[in-house]
Amino acid sequence: MTHLLDMELDAPRREELERQFARIAAMAQPLMDYPLGPREEIAGVYKA
């Protein structure tokens, strides 16, 4: 993150950022665990 933003973070800010990323990862984990079926190619024009 510090490389992307080209800035240095002090220890408290780094810890808070790590805590936020861990929280986001925990929220995303159920979606990441959801099994996906075989990919279906569905493309075309929507017709109502």
N, C-alpha and C positions, 0 to 999 in steps of 0.2 A: 504494500500500500504506500509506503513512504517513497518507493521508487516511482510509482505512478503519479503521485502528487508532487514529487520533487520537494519534499519537506521532511524535516526531522520531527519526531514525536517524543515528548518526554514520557517517563515511565507511567504516570497515571493515565495519560491519554492513550498510550499503547495498550494498557490493561483494559481500559474501557472499550476500545475498539475490538480487542480480542473477545471480550464478553459479548459485545453486540453480534460479532460474527458467529460465535458459538450459539447464541440465541436464534439467529436466522437459520443456521444449519439444523438446529433441533426442530424448528417449525417446518423446514423443507423435507426432513427425513421421511415422513410418511408418504409424501408424494414420490420421493426417489425410490421407495420400497415397492410402490404399486407396480404390479407386473403389466407389461404392455403386450398386447397380442401381436400377431404378425402384421406387418405394415401393409396397409391397403392404399392403393393409389386411387384416390377419388379426386378427379379434377373435371371441370366442365363449367357450364353456364348455369347459374341458378335460375330456375323457372318456378314462379309462384302459381 
